[in-house]
Amino acid sequence: MLKVGLTGGIGSGKSEVSARLAGRGALLIDADRIAREVVEPGTPGLAAVVAEFGEDVLLPSGALDREKVGRIVFGDRDRLAALNAIVHPLVGERMQELMDAAPADAVVVYDVPLLAENGLAGMYDEVVVVDAPEEAQLDRLVARRGMTEEDARARMANQASREERRAVATHIIDNSGTLDDLKAQVDSLWDSLTHRAAS
Ligand code: ADP
């Protein structure tokens, strides 16, 4: 199994890359998504959150009111630690299940937006960084995602710089061109990853 960490700044094109890698056959592990799945209605995870935080954190539909939980734990270390103590082990278990089910030569791609920020490069065999000029990131966020320029700039300023991200990369995908250019790079990356996973 080859463990690949995938990262990139907001609007860099990381989701496009992960979708294409999954399309080629990578096993995609998205920790944010798993963190939502383990507290879906009917799960032991949600029951544990309700036992800790009370029925008030449920929406009328029975789903977790994520904004409300976010407000409770924001700036409160103890409450945040209590939430993480429930969610993190469940996420870890689910990730392990997915990996156990994968064949020995699988390419497992972890979608980790804050890989550089959190110093996680050492956890992976390969680190793929999707790199784009800041102006391209901004344009995509404003034109395609409907963000205001101010919001997009603020989010970008909160993340690692391009240089910091590139410094931890084993592969850099240059997304300064068209979507077709991007796809061609992902395809050649896929060939090299499958080659490594098989050897
Ligand atoms: P991220 O996941 O890194 O935040 P996305 O992959 O969602 O970024 O890309 C942001 C937006 O820009 C999406 O709508 C995506 O389709 C578009 N996009 C990404 N790369 C390109 C490109 N090379 N040319 C045009 N649009 C692009």
Residues whose N, C-alpha, C, O or C-beta is under 5 A from the ligand:
A	BS01	ADP	G8 G9 I10 G11 S12 G13 K14 S15 E16 R140 R144 N175 G177 T178 L179 L182
